[in-house]
Protein backbone atom coordinates (compact mmCIF):
# COMPACT_ATOMS: atom_id res chain seq x y z
CA UNK A 1 0.00 0.00 0.00
CA UNK A 2 1.38 3.40 -0.95
CA UNK A 3 2.07 6.01 1.63
CA UNK A 4 -0.39 8.85 1.39
CA UNK A 5 0.60 12.45 0.87
CA UNK A 6 -2.85 13.59 1.96
CA UNK A 7 -2.71 15.95 4.91
CA UNK A 8 -4.15 14.56 8.12
CA UNK A 9 -4.93 16.62 11.17
CA UNK A 10 -2.97 15.33 14.12
CA UNK A 11 -5.19 15.40 17.16
CA UNK A 12 -3.50 13.89 20.19
CA UNK A 13 -6.12 14.79 22.76
CA UNK A 14 -5.51 14.69 26.50
CA UNK A 15 -7.67 11.57 26.68
CA UNK A 16 -5.68 9.86 23.91
CA UNK A 17 -2.37 10.85 25.52
CA UNK A 18 -3.58 9.44 28.84
CA UNK A 19 -4.43 6.17 27.10
CA UNK A 20 -1.02 6.10 25.38
CA UNK A 21 0.75 6.70 28.70
CA UNK A 22 -1.31 3.95 30.30
CA UNK A 23 -0.25 1.54 27.53
CA UNK A 24 3.40 2.55 27.90
CA UNK A 25 3.17 1.94 31.67
CA UNK A 26 2.63 -1.77 31.01
CA UNK A 27 6.27 -2.12 29.93
CA UNK A 28 9.55 -1.76 31.86
CA UNK A 29 11.26 1.61 32.08
CA UNK A 30 13.21 2.32 28.90
CA UNK A 31 11.23 -0.29 26.90
CA UNK A 32 8.46 2.02 25.68
CA UNK A 33 8.99 0.77 22.12
CA UNK A 34 7.26 -2.42 23.27
CA UNK A 35 4.01 -0.41 23.37
CA UNK A 36 4.26 0.42 19.66
CA UNK A 37 1.54 -1.93 18.37
CA UNK A 38 -1.15 -1.00 20.92
CA UNK A 39 -0.25 2.69 20.65
CA UNK A 40 -0.56 2.57 16.86
CA UNK A 41 -3.98 0.93 17.19
CA UNK A 42 -5.18 3.64 19.58
CA UNK A 43 -3.79 6.47 17.48
CA UNK A 44 -5.20 5.03 14.25
CA UNK A 45 -8.64 4.56 15.85
CA UNK A 46 -8.58 8.22 16.93
CA UNK A 47 -7.61 9.45 13.44
CA UNK A 48 -10.23 8.09 11.02
CA UNK A 49 -8.55 4.68 10.83
CA UNK A 50 -5.36 5.69 9.05
CA UNK A 51 -1.83 6.86 9.87
CA UNK A 52 -0.17 9.59 7.80
CA UNK A 53 3.60 9.96 7.78
CA UNK A 54 3.23 12.98 10.06
CA UNK A 55 1.15 10.96 12.51
CA UNK A 56 3.66 8.09 12.42
CA UNK A 57 6.39 10.64 13.17
CA UNK A 58 4.34 11.87 16.14
CA UNK A 59 4.07 8.32 17.48
CA UNK A 60 7.86 7.95 17.16
CA UNK A 61 8.33 11.21 19.05
CA UNK A 62 5.95 10.13 21.84
CA UNK A 63 7.70 6.77 22.22
CA UNK A 64 11.20 8.24 21.91
CA UNK A 65 12.11 6.03 18.96
CA UNK A 66 13.24 6.66 15.39
CA UNK A 67 10.51 7.26 12.79
CA UNK A 68 11.86 4.35 10.71
CA UNK A 69 11.00 2.02 13.60
CA UNK A 70 7.36 3.07 13.26
CA UNK A 71 7.39 2.94 9.44
CA UNK A 72 8.72 -0.63 9.54
CA UNK A 73 5.76 -1.76 11.64
CA UNK A 74 3.10 0.23 9.79
CA UNK A 75 4.25 -1.04 6.39
CA UNK A 76 4.50 -4.67 7.57
CA UNK A 77 1.07 -5.16 9.14
CA UNK A 78 -2.08 -4.91 7.00
CA UNK A 79 -4.07 -3.74 10.03
CA UNK A 80 -2.41 -0.32 9.78
CA UNK A 81 -3.60 1.95 7.00
CA UNK A 82 -1.35 4.50 5.32
CA UNK A 83 -4.15 6.34 3.53
CA UNK A 84 -7.82 7.08 4.07
CA UNK A 85 -9.85 3.90 3.65
CA UNK A 86 -13.48 2.93 3.26
CA UNK A 87 -15.48 2.86 6.49
CA UNK A 88 -16.37 -0.80 5.97
CA UNK A 89 -13.24 -2.73 5.02
CA UNK A 90 -14.03 -6.20 3.68
CA UNK A 91 -10.77 -8.06 4.37
CA UNK A 92 -10.95 -11.40 2.58
CA UNK A 93 -8.58 -14.18 3.61
CA UNK A 94 -6.59 -15.21 0.52
CA UNK A 95 -4.77 -18.30 1.73
CA UNK A 96 -5.27 -21.84 0.41
CA UNK A 97 -8.38 -23.03 2.32
CA UNK A 98 -10.32 -19.88 1.45
CA UNK A 99 -9.12 -19.91 -2.16
CA UNK A 100 -10.10 -23.57 -2.52
CA UNK A 101 -13.56 -22.59 -1.27
CA UNK A 102 -14.09 -19.73 -3.72
CA UNK A 103 -12.96 -16.59 -1.96
CA UNK A 104 -11.43 -15.15 -5.13
CA UNK A 105 -14.80 -15.34 -6.91
CA UNK A 106 -16.45 -13.72 -3.88
CA UNK A 107 -13.89 -10.91 -3.92
CA UNK A 108 -14.56 -10.35 -7.64
CA UNK A 109 -18.30 -10.41 -6.95
CA UNK A 110 -17.97 -7.87 -4.12
CA UNK A 111 -15.78 -5.57 -6.19
CA UNK A 112 -18.23 -5.79 -9.08
CA UNK A 113 -21.19 -4.96 -6.82
CA UNK A 114 -19.32 -1.99 -5.36
CA UNK A 115 -17.85 -0.83 -8.67
CA UNK A 116 -14.27 -0.85 -7.37
CA UNK A 117 -11.03 -2.80 -7.66
CA UNK A 118 -9.31 -4.52 -4.73
CA UNK A 119 -7.64 -1.86 -2.57
CA UNK A 120 -9.78 0.97 -3.90
CA UNK A 121 -12.46 2.67 -1.75
CA UNK A 122 -15.89 3.43 -3.11
CA UNK A 123 -16.28 7.11 -4.08
CA UNK A 124 -18.39 7.74 -0.94
CA UNK A 125 -15.62 6.14 1.21
CA UNK A 126 -18.15 3.68 2.61
CA UNK A 127 -16.62 0.39 1.39
CA UNK A 128 -13.30 -1.11 0.43
CA UNK A 129 -12.19 -4.65 -0.44
CA UNK A 130 -8.78 -5.95 0.56
CA UNK A 131 -7.09 -9.33 0.34
CA UNK A 132 -5.17 -10.34 3.46
CA UNK A 133 -3.09 -13.23 4.70
CA UNK A 134 -4.46 -16.04 6.84
CA UNK A 135 -7.00 -14.94 9.44
CA UNK A 136 -6.71 -18.26 11.26
CA UNK A 137 -10.25 -19.52 10.69
CA UNK A 138 -9.62 -22.12 7.98
CA UNK A 139 -12.51 -24.32 9.11
CA UNK A 140 -14.93 -21.52 8.26
CA UNK A 141 -13.70 -20.83 4.72
CA UNK A 142 -14.36 -18.81 2.73
CA UNK A 143 -14.24 -15.99 5.24
CA UNK A 144 -13.35 -12.37 5.79
CA UNK A 145 -12.94 -9.88 8.59
CA UNK A 146 -15.17 -6.82 8.85
CA UNK A 147 -14.01 -4.53 11.64
CA UNK A 148 -13.22 -6.69 14.66
CA UNK A 149 -15.49 -9.53 13.56
CA UNK A 150 -15.17 -12.56 11.31
CA UNK A 151 -17.75 -13.30 8.64
CA UNK A 152 -17.63 -17.01 7.90
CA UNK A 153 -18.91 -19.54 5.32
CA UNK A 154 -19.40 -16.65 2.89
CA UNK A 155 -21.77 -16.75 -0.05
CA UNK A 156 -22.87 -14.06 -2.48
CA UNK A 157 -26.12 -13.81 -0.55
CA UNK A 158 -24.28 -13.25 2.74
CA UNK A 159 -22.12 -10.56 1.12
CA UNK A 160 -25.24 -8.84 -0.25
CA UNK A 161 -26.76 -8.88 3.25
CA UNK A 162 -23.56 -7.51 4.81
CA UNK A 163 -23.54 -4.63 2.33
CA UNK A 164 -27.18 -3.87 3.10
CA UNK A 165 -26.57 -4.07 6.85
CA UNK A 166 -23.58 -1.73 6.53
CA UNK A 167 -25.60 0.79 4.53
CA UNK A 168 -28.38 0.58 7.12
CA UNK A 169 -25.93 1.11 10.02
CA UNK A 170 -26.61 -2.33 11.50
CA UNK A 171 -22.96 -3.45 11.53
CA UNK A 172 -20.79 -2.81 14.57
CA UNK A 173 -17.14 -2.56 13.56
CA UNK A 174 -15.41 -2.70 16.92
CA UNK A 175 -15.65 -4.81 20.01
CA UNK A 176 -15.06 -1.81 22.32
C-alpha positions in Angstrom: 0.0 0.0 0.0 1.4 3.4 -0.9 2.1 6.0 1.6 -0.4 8.8 1.4 0.6 12.5 0.9 -2.9 13.6 2.0 -2.7 15.9 4.9 -4.1 14.6 8.1 -4.9 16.6 11.2 -3.0 15.3 14.1 -5.2 15.4 17.2 -3.5 13.9 20.2 -6.1 14.8 22.8 -5.5 14.7 26.5 -7.7 11.6 26.7 -5.7 9.9 23.9 -2.4 10.9 25.5 -3.6 9.4 28.8 -4.4 6.2 27.1 -1.0 6.1 25.4 0.7 6.7 28.7 -1.3 3.9 30.3 -0.3 1.5 27.5 3.4 2.5 27.9 3.2 1.9 31.7 2.6 -1.8 31.0 6.3 -2.1 29.9 9.5 -1.8 31.9 11.3 1.6 32.1 13.2 2.3 28.9 11.2 -0.3 26.9 8.5 2.0 25.7 9.0 0.8 22.1 7.3 -2.4 23.3 4.0 -0.4 23.4 4.3 0.4 19.7 1.5 -1.9 18.4 -1.2 -1.0 20.9 -0.2 2.7 20.6 -0.6 2.6 16.9 -4.0 0.9 17.2 -5.2 3.6 19.6 -3.8 6.5 17.5 -5.2 5.0 14.2 -8.6 4.6 15.9 -8.6 8.2 16.9 -7.6 9.4 13.4 -10.2 8.1 11.0 -8.6 4.7 10.8 -5.4 5.7 9.1 -1.8 6.9 9.9 -0.2 9.6 7.8 3.6 10.0 7.8 3.2 13.0 10.1 1.1 11.0 12.5 3.7 8.1 12.4 6.4 10.6 13.2 4.3 11.9 16.1 4.1 8.3 17.5 7.9 7.9 17.2 8.3 11.2 19.1 5.9 10.1 21.8 7.7 6.8 22.2 11.2 8.2 21.9 12.1 6.0 19.0 13.2 6.7 15.4 10.5 7.3 12.8 11.9 4.4 10.7 11.0 2.0 13.6 7.4 3.1 13.3 7.4 2.9 9.4 8.7 -0.6 9.5 5.8 -1.8 11.6 3.1 0.2 9.8 4.3 -1.0 6.4 4.5 -4.7 7.6 1.1 -5.2 9.1 -2.1 -4.9 7.0 -4.1 -3.7 10.0 -2.4 -0.3 9.8 -3.6 2.0 7.0 -1.4 4.5 5.3 -4.2 6.3 3.5 -7.8 7.1 4.1 -9.8 3.9 3.7 -13.5 2.9 3.3 -15.5 2.9 6.5 -16.4 -0.8 6.0 -13.2 -2.7 5.0 -14.0 -6.2 3.7 -10.8 -8.1 4.4 -10.9 -11.4 2.6 -8.6 -14.2 3.6 -6.6 -15.2 0.5 -4.8 -18.3 1.7 -5.3 -21.8 0.4 -8.4 -23.0 2.3 -10.3 -19.9 1.4 -9.1 -19.9 -2.2 -10.1 -23.6 -2.5 -13.6 -22.6 -1.3 -14.1 -19.7 -3.7 -13.0 -16.6 -2.0 -11.4 -15.1 -5.1 -14.8 -15.3 -6.9 -16.4 -13.7 -3.9 -13.9 -10.9 -3.9 -14.6 -10.4 -7.6 -18.3 -10.4 -7.0 -18.0 -7.9 -4.1 -15.8 -5.6 -6.2 -18.2 -5.8 -9.1 -21.2 -5.0 -6.8 -19.3 -2.0 -5.4 -17.8 -0.8 -8.7 -14.3 -0.8 -7.4 -11.0 -2.8 -7.7 -9.3 -4.5 -4.7 -7.6 -1.9 -2.6 -9.8 1.0 -3.9 -12.5 2.7 -1.8 -15.9 3.4 -3.1 -16.3 7.1 -4.1 -18.4 7.7 -0.9 -15.6 6.1 1.2 -18.2 3.7 2.6 -16.6 0.4 1.4 -13.3 -1.1 0.4 -12.2 -4.6 -0.4 -8.8 -5.9 0.6 -7.1 -9.3 0.3 -5.2 -10.3 3.5 -3.1 -13.2 4.7 -4.5 -16.0 6.8 -7.0 -14.9 9.4 -6.7 -18.3 11.3 -10.2 -19.5 10.7 -9.6 -22.1 8.0 -12.5 -24.3 9.1 -14.9 -21.5 8.3 -13.7 -20.8 4.7 -14.4 -18.8 2.7 -14.2 -16.0 5.2 -13.3 -12.4 5.8 -12.9 -9.9 8.6 -15.2 -6.8 8.9 -14.0 -4.5 11.6 -13.2 -6.7 14.7 -15.5 -9.5 13.6 -15.2 -12.6 11.3 -17.8 -13.3 8.6 -17.6 -17.0 7.9 -18.9 -19.5 5.3 -19.4 -16.7 2.9 -21.8 -16.8 0.0 -22.9 -14.1 -2.5 -26.1 -13.8 -0.5 -24.3 -13.3 2.7 -22.1 -10.6 1.1 -25.2 -8.8 -0.3 -26.8 -8.9 3.2 -23.6 -7.5 4.8 -23.5 -4.6 2.3 -27.2 -3.9 3.1 -26.6 -4.1 6.9 -23.6 -1.7 6.5 -25.6 0.8 4.5 -28.4 0.6 7.1 -25.9 1.1 10.0 -26.6 -2.3 11.5 -23.0 -3.5 11.5 -20.8 -2.8 14.6 -17.1 -2.6 13.6 -15.4 -2.7 16.9 -15.6 -4.8 20.0 -15.1 -1.8 22.3 
